[in-house]
């Protein structure tokens, strides 16, 4: 059975979990039960449990925004895909992506790309911000199957301020002020001798 259909067959269970999580008041970005249910259902379609969905998925201007750690986890958990960080400094993050154990492309995001895109918090967490953009771009380019066809962004791509872990800083964005993300150039490089093994 298709995963999306299975999710709707489990709607009552997902709804119950979302209601409890909403009523806990631990999630300040969720103002009503319907928004909690949407987050939990979006996460379920990606293979995430309810709590991870509530903490790791944000809806900004109707677009799903995932923390870099959630995106990295989804890639590692999918048997088709893998990645390996090739270079990670305050100036560049280069990530090799693999599909079925074979190199399929490199995603690179540099401090210069971050400046052009207006990436926030580069002065505080440059390595974290570069990794977040490199992993999210690479996932879109080389592992789109993990998202079920939905376009996915990191919160900072949609205008939210994030901390060093990629979590949204409360009150850092409004629906009206979030902007469409800028996309840096895609970089394909042939690789030899690198393994996609986990």
Backbone torsions as a table, in degrees:
resi	resn	phi	psi	omega
1	UNK	NA	138.7	178.6
2	UNK	-57.8	139.6	-177.3
3	UNK	-58.0	-42.8	-178.9
4	UNK	-62.3	-41.3	178.1
5	UNK	-66.3	-38.7	178.0
6	UNK	-61.6	-36.3	179.1
7	UNK	-61.5	-45.1	-178.6
8	UNK	-69.4	-28.2	174.9
9	UNK	-69.8	-21.8	178.2
10	UNK	-101.2	17.3	-172.5
11	UNK	-55.3	-43.3	-176.6
12	UNK	-63.2	-37.4	177.7
13	UNK	-68.5	-42.7	178.6
14	UNK	-65.3	-39.5	178.9
15	UNK	-63.4	-43.6	179.7
16	UNK	-62.5	-43.3	179.3
17	UNK	-64.2	-43.8	-179.8
18	UNK	-62.7	-39.8	179.7
19	UNK	-63.3	-43.6	179.0
20	UNK	-63.9	-44.8	179.9
21	UNK	-63.2	-41.0	177.7
22	UNK	-63.3	-46.2	-177.3
23	UNK	-66.7	-19.4	178.5
24	UNK	-67.3	-23.8	-178.4
25	UNK	64.3	19.6	176.6
26	UNK	-82.6	-11.2	-173.4
27	UNK	-116.5	94.5	-171.8
28	UNK	-69.4	-17.2	-179.7
29	UNK	-84.4	-2.1	-178.4
30	UNK	-110.2	110.4	-175.6
31	UNK	-91.3	-15.1	179.5
32	UNK	-152.6	168.9	-176.7
33	UNK	-64.0	-36.6	-178.8
34	UNK	-60.3	-41.9	178.8
35	UNK	-66.2	-36.8	176.9
36	UNK	-64.2	-41.5	179.9
37	UNK	-64.3	-42.0	178.8
38	UNK	-60.5	-44.7	179.5
39	UNK	-62.6	-43.3	-178.9
40	UNK	-67.1	-40.2	178.6
41	UNK	-68.0	-41.6	177.8
42	UNK	-59.8	-43.7	178.5
43	UNK	-64.5	-39.8	180.0
44	UNK	-62.1	-38.5	178.0
45	UNK	-64.4	-26.6	178.2
46	UNK	-91.3	-5.7	-179.8
47	UNK	92.5	18.7	179.9
48	UNK	-99.2	143.5	174.7
49	UNK	-73.2	164.4	-174.4
50	UNK	-54.7	-45.4	-177.2
51	UNK	-64.7	-43.6	177.8
52	UNK	-61.7	-35.8	177.5
53	UNK	-65.0	-42.8	-178.7
54	UNK	-67.1	-35.9	-178.0
55	UNK	-88.2	-28.9	-171.4
56	UNK	-105.1	-11.2	-179.3
57	UNK	-114.3	134.0	175.3
58	UNK	-129.7	141.7	176.9
59	UNK	-105.1	114.9	-178.8
60	UNK	-122.6	120.3	-176.2
61	UNK	52.7	39.1	178.4
62	UNK	74.8	5.2	180.0
63	UNK	-108.7	139.2	177.0
64	UNK	-74.9	130.7	176.7
65	UNK	-118.3	125.4	-178.6
66	UNK	-114.8	141.8	172.9
67	UNK	-64.1	151.7	-178.7
68	UNK	-58.1	-35.9	179.9
69	UNK	-66.5	-33.8	177.3
70	UNK	-68.0	-44.7	178.4
71	UNK	-60.8	-45.6	179.6
72	UNK	-61.3	-40.4	178.6
73	UNK	-64.1	-43.2	179.6
74	UNK	-62.2	-39.2	178.1
75	UNK	-64.5	-48.9	-177.5
76	UNK	-66.0	-31.1	-178.2
77	UNK	-80.2	-15.1	-179.5
78	UNK	-89.5	123.1	-176.2
79	UNK	-64.0	-16.2	-179.5
80	UNK	-79.1	-27.8	-167.1
81	UNK	-122.5	157.9	173.7
82	UNK	-158.7	168.9	175.2
83	UNK	-148.5	161.5	176.0
84	UNK	-143.8	128.7	179.1
85	UNK	-75.1	121.9	-179.7
86	UNK	-90.6	-37.4	-178.6
87	UNK	-151.0	136.7	-177.6
88	UNK	-150.6	100.1	-180.0
89	UNK	-131.2	-174.2	175.2
90	UNK	-71.8	-9.6	-176.6
91	UNK	-112.3	-20.2	-176.9
92	UNK	-157.1	147.1	168.0
93	UNK	-130.7	122.4	178.5
94	UNK	-119.9	126.7	-176.8
95	UNK	-126.9	125.6	174.7
96	UNK	-86.7	130.0	177.8
97	UNK	-106.9	149.0	-179.2
98	UNK	-128.4	143.1	170.7
99	UNK	-127.5	126.5	-176.8
100	UNK	51.9	39.2	176.4
101	UNK	80.6	-2.5	-178.2
102	UNK	-107.4	138.1	176.3
103	UNK	-59.7	134.1	-179.1
104	UNK	-125.4	-8.1	176.8
105	UNK	161.6	165.6	179.6
106	UNK	-119.7	133.7	172.9
107	UNK	-106.9	127.0	-179.7
108	UNK	-125.7	137.5	173.1
109	UNK	-135.8	126.8	-174.3
110	UNK	-112.4	168.3	175.2
111	UNK	-60.1	-34.6	177.0
112	UNK	-66.0	-42.4	175.5
113	UNK	-60.3	-42.1	-178.9
114	UNK	-62.8	-39.4	178.6
115	UNK	-64.8	-44.5	178.4
116	UNK	-62.1	-39.8	-176.9
117	UNK	-81.7	-9.3	-178.1
118	UNK	71.8	32.2	-179.8
119	UNK	-61.7	125.3	-178.3
120	UNK	-80.2	159.0	174.4
121	UNK	65.9	19.2	175.7
122	UNK	-64.7	-29.0	179.1
123	UNK	-72.2	-27.1	-178.5
124	UNK	-95.0	-45.0	-172.8
125	UNK	-133.3	61.6	-174.2
126	UNK	-60.2	-43.0	-178.7
127	UNK	-64.2	-40.1	-179.4
128	UNK	-66.0	-43.6	-178.5
129	UNK	-66.8	-40.9	179.3
130	UNK	-66.5	-40.9	177.4
131	UNK	-62.5	-44.2	-178.0
132	UNK	-58.2	-44.9	-179.1
133	UNK	-71.5	-39.9	-179.9
134	UNK	-66.0	-41.1	-178.6
135	UNK	-71.3	-38.9	-178.9
136	UNK	-70.7	-41.6	176.9
137	UNK	-63.9	-46.2	180.0
138	UNK	-61.8	-38.2	177.9
139	UNK	-63.0	-41.0	178.4
140	UNK	-65.4	-41.5	-175.7
141	UNK	-78.0	-40.9	-168.5
142	UNK	-116.7	-10.9	179.9
143	UNK	-139.5	45.9	-174.8
144	UNK	-64.3	-20.0	-179.8
145	UNK	-61.6	-22.5	-179.1
146	UNK	-71.5	-17.8	-177.4
147	UNK	-100.3	-0.5	179.4
148	UNK	63.1	26.3	177.5
149	UNK	92.2	-8.5	-179.9
150	UNK	-83.2	138.5	173.8
151	UNK	-70.9	133.5	-176.6
152	UNK	-128.8	142.3	-178.6
153	UNK	-129.7	165.2	168.0
154	UNK	-87.1	155.4	-177.4
155	UNK	-55.6	-38.3	-178.2
156	UNK	-67.7	-26.4	176.6
157	UNK	-65.0	-24.6	-178.6
158	UNK	-104.7	17.0	171.0
159	UNK	98.2	1.2	-179.6
160	UNK	-86.6	143.2	171.0
161	UNK	-79.3	138.2	179.4
162	UNK	-127.1	157.8	177.1
163	UNK	-89.2	-172.5	-176.1
164	UNK	-64.3	-18.3	177.8
165	UNK	-94.8	0.2	-179.2
166	UNK	85.9	6.4	178.6
167	UNK	-80.3	141.2	-179.9
168	UNK	-66.3	133.0	174.2
169	UNK	-80.6	122.1	-173.3
170	UNK	-52.4	133.4	177.8
171	UNK	76.2	12.9	-174.5
172	UNK	-85.3	-6.5	178.5
173	UNK	-147.0	157.9	170.6
174	UNK	-124.9	155.0	-179.0
175	UNK	-58.0	-34.8	-176.8
176	UNK	-75.7	-27.1	-173.4
177	UNK	-94.5	-14.2	-178.9
178	UNK	-66.7	138.4	-175.6
179	UNK	-113.2	161.3	177.8
180	UNK	-67.3	135.5	-176.7
181	UNK	-69.1	146.3	173.1
182	UNK	-86.6	143.1	-177.9
183	UNK	-110.1	119.0	175.0
184	UNK	-73.2	169.6	-177.8
185	UNK	-66.1	145.6	175.5
186	UNK	-82.7	138.5	-177.1
187	UNK	-124.1	116.7	177.9
188	UNK	-104.9	131.3	178.2
189	UNK	-135.3	133.0	172.9
190	UNK	-69.9	140.8	179.2
191	UNK	-126.8	149.4	177.3
192	UNK	-134.3	145.4	174.0
193	UNK	74.4	8.2	178.5
194	UNK	-102.6	137.5	-175.9
195	UNK	-101.3	141.2	175.1
196	UNK	-95.8	15.6	-177.7
197	UNK	-68.1	148.6	178.4
198	UNK	-86.6	NA	NA
